[in-house]
Amino acid sequence: MCLTDLWKALTAEEVERNYSPAWTCEEALLSRVVFHEWEGNLVDAAALLRGRFFTLREAGDPRSLEEAEDVLAEMTELRADPGDIEELRRLLPARGMELPPVSCPLASGSRVRVLYIGGNETQRAYEEEMRDEFAEQCSGVRLDFYYPGWSSNWNVHLERVRPMIMEADAVVLSRMVRTQFGRAVRATCDSSRPWFACTGTGKQSLKRSIEAAALWAAGKASP
C-alpha cells in the first residue's frame, strides 16, 4: 500500500491523533503581536492583545485571569490608550488578598538560580533593568538568560542551553520559541528543576514568571 492509500485509510480520529501543527493558535497570535511590534505597528499589536484579553477573561480560571493581567501590562508597554486599558481592567473580577511581596522570602537566606529561555532583542532589552530590580529586592536570586530568537537551528540552541538548564534550580520558558525547541527544553527539565511557562512578552510578565519560579525553588530548598 502506498503512502497516499495508507493516509486515506486512516480514520478521522487517527488523523487527529497524529496531527501536530507547527504552532498552536495562541503561538501564532503571539508571533503576530511580536512582528507588528518589530515593524512599529503598535496599534495593530495592541488590537491583537485586546482580543486575547477577552479570550482569557472568558476562560475565567485563575491562571487565565492572571494572564489577562499580563496582557494589560503588555498593552501598557505598547502605549495603548490608557483609558481603554483601565476600562478592560474593570472587566476583570476583583482580586482577593494579594500575596506578600516576593522580596520577603528571597531577600536573604535563600540562594536560588533561575534560567529564562526565550525571546529576542525585545526581551533582551529588559534584562539589565530586571537584574537591577532583583538585586535590590530579591538578592537571593541569581538570574541567567538565553535568547534563541527565531533561528530554525533549534538543536544548536539546545546544545548551548542544556548545560545552563542542568545548573538551574528552575527554568522559565517563553511561549515565543520554536515549537521543537520548546518541546526539547521541557523534556530536558525534570521534577528537580521544573519549567514554568511565561505566556507574555512584556517585562512584567517575565518578572512575574521568574518570581514564581524563584519562590518554588526557594521553598524546595527550605528544610
TAZI-V832469 format. One record per residue. N is the residue number from 0. RES is the residue in three letters. SS is DSSP state (@ for helix, = for strand, . for the rest). PHI is phi in whole degrees, 0 to 359 (none if undefined). Layout:
n & res & ss & phi
N & RES & SS & PHI
N & RES & SS & PHI
This chain:
n & res & ss & phi
0 & MET & . & none
1 & CYS & . & 283
2 & LEU & @ & 298
3 & THR & @ & 297
4 & ASP & @ & 295
5 & LEU & @ & 296
6 & TRP & @ & 297
7 & LYS & @ & 294
8 & ALA & @ & 283
9 & LEU & . & 291
10 & THR & . & 283
11 & ALA & @ & 300
12 & GLU & @ & 295
13 & GLU & @ & 292
14 & VAL & @ & 297
15 & GLU & @ & 298
16 & ARG & @ & 294
17 & ASN & @ & 265
18 & TYR & . & 275
19 & SER & . & 225
20 & PRO & . & 294
21 & ALA & . & 297
22 & TRP & . & 230
23 & THR & . & 282
24 & CYS & @ & 300
25 & GLU & @ & 295
26 & GLU & @ & 297
27 & ALA & @ & 296
28 & LEU & @ & 296
29 & LEU & @ & 296
30 & SER & @ & 294
31 & ARG & @ & 296
32 & VAL & @ & 300
33 & VAL & @ & 296
34 & PHE & @ & 298
35 & HIS & @ & 298
36 & GLU & @ & 295
37 & TRP & @ & 301
38 & GLU & . & 275
39 & GLY & . & 82
40 & ASN & . & 273
41 & LEU & @ & 293
42 & VAL & @ & 296
43 & ASP & @ & 294
44 & ALA & @ & 298
45 & ALA & @ & 294
46 & ALA & @ & 296
47 & LEU & @ & 295
48 & LEU & @ & 294
49 & ARG & @ & 298
50 & GLY & @ & 296
51 & ARG & @ & 295
52 & PHE & @ & 304
53 & PHE & @ & 293
54 & THR & @ & 298
55 & LEU & @ & 292
56 & ARG & @ & 297
57 & GLU & @ & 293
58 & ALA & @ & 299
59 & GLY & . & 80
60 & ASP & . & 282
61 & PRO & @ & 305
62 & ARG & @ & 295
63 & SER & @ & 294
64 & LEU & @ & 294
65 & GLU & @ & 294
66 & GLU & @ & 294
67 & ALA & @ & 298
68 & GLU & @ & 298
69 & ASP & @ & 297
70 & VAL & @ & 299
71 & LEU & @ & 296
72 & ALA & @ & 296
73 & GLU & @ & 293
74 & MET & @ & 297
75 & THR & @ & 297
76 & GLU & @ & 293
77 & LEU & . & 274
78 & ARG & . & 61
79 & ALA & . & 290
80 & ASP & . & 302
81 & PRO & @ & 303
82 & GLY & @ & 296
83 & ASP & @ & 295
84 & ILE & @ & 297
85 & GLU & @ & 294
86 & GLU & @ & 296
87 & LEU & @ & 295
88 & ARG & @ & 299
89 & ARG & @ & 292
90 & LEU & . & 280
91 & LEU & . & 278
92 & PRO & . & 295
93 & ALA & . & 299
94 & ARG & . & 273
95 & GLY & . & 284
96 & MET & . & 298
97 & GLU & . & 289
98 & LEU & . & 290
99 & PRO & . & 297
100 & PRO & . & 307
101 & VAL & . & 297
102 & SER & @ & 294
103 & CYS & @ & 300
104 & PRO & @ & 283
105 & LEU & @ & 246
106 & ALA & . & 287
107 & SER & . & 205
108 & GLY & . & 86
109 & SER & . & 291
110 & ARG & . & 228
111 & VAL & = & 232
112 & ARG & = & 236
113 & VAL & = & 242
114 & LEU & = & 249
115 & TYR & = & 260
116 & ILE & = & 236
117 & GLY & . & 136
118 & GLY & . & 84
119 & ASN & . & 209
120 & GLU & @ & 298
121 & THR & @ & 299
122 & GLN & @ & 287
123 & ARG & @ & 300
124 & ALA & @ & 295
125 & TYR & @ & 274
126 & GLU & @ & 300
127 & GLU & @ & 299
128 & GLU & @ & 295
129 & MET & @ & 293
130 & ARG & @ & 300
131 & ASP & @ & 296
132 & GLU & @ & 293
133 & PHE & @ & 292
134 & ALA & @ & 297
135 & GLU & @ & 279
136 & GLN & @ & 259
137 & CYS & . & 223
138 & SER & . & 295
139 & GLY & . & 279
140 & VAL & = & 255
141 & ARG & = & 258
142 & LEU & = & 253
143 & ASP & = & 234
144 & PHE & = & 229
145 & TYR & = & 220
146 & TYR & . & 246
147 & PRO & . & 282
148 & GLY & . & 63
149 & TRP & . & 246
150 & SER & . & 301
151 & SER & . & 281
152 & ASN & . & 276
153 & TRP & @ & 296
154 & ASN & @ & 293
155 & VAL & @ & 294
156 & HIS & @ & 296
157 & LEU & @ & 297
158 & GLU & @ & 297
159 & ARG & @ & 288
160 & VAL & @ & 270
161 & ARG & @ & 304
162 & PRO & @ & 299
163 & MET & @ & 292
164 & ILE & @ & 296
165 & MET & @ & 296
166 & GLU & @ & 269
167 & ALA & . & 274
168 & ASP & . & 272
169 & ALA & = & 202
170 & VAL & = & 238
171 & VAL & = & 253
172 & LEU & = & 248
173 & SER & = & 290
174 & ARG & . & 289
175 & MET & . & 273
176 & VAL & . & 226
177 & ARG & . & 301
178 & THR & @ & 303
179 & GLN & @ & 294
180 & PHE & @ & 296
181 & GLY & @ & 300
182 & ARG & @ & 298
183 & ALA & @ & 293
184 & VAL & @ & 296
185 & ARG & @ & 298
186 & ALA & @ & 291
187 & THR & @ & 285
188 & CYS & . & 287
189 & ASP & = & 211
190 & SER & . & 293
191 & SER & . & 277
192 & ARG & = & 219
193 & PRO & . & 286
194 & TRP & = & 253
195 & PHE & = & 238
196 & ALA & = & 282
197 & CYS & = & 245
198 & THR & . & 272
199 & GLY & . & 260
200 & THR & . & 242
201 & GLY & . & 274
202 & LYS & @ & 299
203 & GLN & @ & 296
204 & SER & @ & 295
205 & LEU & @ & 299
206 & LYS & @ & 296
207 & ARG & @ & 297
208 & SER & @ & 292
209 & ILE & @ & 295
210 & GLU & @ & 299
211 & ALA & @ & 298
212 & ALA & @ & 295
213 & ALA & @ & 294
214 & LEU & @ & 296
215 & TRP & @ & 298
216 & ALA & @ & 295
217 & ALA & @ & 294
218 & GLY & @ & 294
219 & LYS & @ & 292
220 & ALA & @ & 282
221 & SER & . & 290
222 & PRO & . & 293
